[in-house]
């Protein structure tokens, strides 16, 4: 959940005050991201740990940096201050009557960033600035943060960025049919990634039984499987009965489903993607897209040749 108001305000402030040599560290961002503009050379340098469409050109042209890393390793880099963070910009729900806010559907590496940004090392005073947004779902699990742990609250209502429905090609539909019919069996624990093939597979699993969900990414297709009864999480050994996820990318349907839902457990991605935790559940099945494949069966999902894609 990119805090777009804070991103724009930071950009405006830095330009107006002629500041130089600032670094922004991020994973996938949505919407306008002006730090990567061509005129930001010498002002901002972005470091992408997981990138998206609004950063690819900057990476290709050498105006931004990319760190190849497993997603679950990123929170540890923050906590150990291998990547030190001075200021954390986040999106949160308004506080409840007890003062607790939710970081909503983007726990992923945000939890680790918040913990690192609250630590004072030497003379560095690290700051948390939060965009208070009533559109942010109130999620369970690792999503809570108390207002006492936030340095500045900025009112910033705005709808969350959504990802529209992706259309599958005939070839992708055929691949999805094979996966759904031959590889996914009743009682499997699903992990799903981004792309038209995972979406197409999920659409074909409505007749399956007792599927579980333990995934870093939660999307619209999993909502449909829960509502049809295909997903029960009954066979899971780790957090049975719970959908375990770390972030949500989808439409308002997924955001609304996550809001206040006791069945959805948002977890730090260092926990969700820990192989020891994944292995505790029965029949893990990972459904992802790839963009390169060689003759030995090795696949790549983050780059095309030397061009960074995600």
Buried (B, 14 or more C-beta within 10 A) or exposed (E): BBBBBBBBBBBEEBBEEEEEEBBBBBBBBBEEBBBBBEEBEEBBBBEBBBBBEBBBEBBEEEBBBBBEBEBBBBBBBBBEEEBBBEBBBBBBBBBEEEEBBBBBBBBBBBBBBBBBBBEEEEEEEBBBBBBBBEBBBBBBBBBBBEBEBBBEBBEBEBEBEBBEEBEBEEEBBEBBEEBBEEEBEEBBBBBBBBBBBBBBBBBBBBEBBBBBBBBBBBBBBBBBBBEEEBBBBEBBEBBEEBBBBBBBBBBEBBBEBBBEBEBBBBBBBBBBBBEEBBEBBEBBBEBBBEBEEEEEEEEEBBBEEEEBBB
